[in-house]
Amino acid sequence: MFFLLSKLLDFVLLPVLWLLLLLVAALLTRRPARRRNLLRLALLLLVLGTNNALLNEALLAWELPPVKLKSLPRRADAAVLLTGITSVNKSPHDRVYLHEGADRLTNALWLWRAGRVRHILVSGGSGAMLKKAHTEAADLISLLHLAGVPDSVIIKEDRSRNTRENALFTKQIVTARPELDTLVLVTSAFHQRRALGCFHRVGLHPLPFPAGFRSTDRAFTPDYWLVPGTDTLGAWGLLLHEIAGYLTYRLLGYVR
């Protein structure tokens, strides 16, 4: 039930949906004054929602800051790589499709190649509504193999369907393998707050290593503040979903 509700929340928090509802309501209303007000709201949403600067400032406030490699321990036991960066509904199904956030994978690989972690623990099942023949963990492990990472380095957790389960099932693995003491949590910067909170809740205290930053460096040029973005409304939906998810997890006691 919680999984289905989270998918519904994705839909409800889409600014594009709000814009469409405002326009439909303006079209259907018979009162000219109400129609004008609805159109003004739609225009305001469109102007603010496509402003790249406002979105970037919100992302800079929400995302955890980057972490330098030299600030990590000499060699941690494992990088915990959270999935959620592959598309399982694309054809042909003989390859792996990455979308935004793929830096999670490259950063985990970087940590291992740089000798900063001994293992890569890939955590994530299938986020699809219907059961698939393969999991996101399997997809990322396929890519790690292509990058030359041996099986002896990789640890697979492929049952989790959300961030809370990532933490719960990782805890089970760590409990069964005491040698996995120092962990580095690799996930998108905008997702690190919720992920860290979930891991802390189950008694794990990994070091954060944000990746896949959606924000950019702040600028003071006219194009930064004035030029609208074509993908900005969608990015607002992603950020609003993550903030709502964090607040929901906090309400349910899933994060600490």
Secondary structure, 3 states (H helix, E strand, C coil): CHHHHHHHHHHHCCHHHHHHHHHHHHHHCCCHHHHHHHHHHHHHHHHHHCEHHHHHHHHHHHCCCCCCHHHCCCCEEEEEEECCCEECCCCCCCCCEECCCCHHHHHHHHHHHCCCEEEEEEECCCCCCCCCCCCHHHHHHHHHHHCCCCCCCEEEECCCCCHHHHHHHHHHHHHHCCCCCCEEEEEEHHHHHHHHHHHHHCCCCCEEEEECCCCCCCCCCHHHHHCECCCHHHHHHHHHHHHHHHHHHHHHCCCC
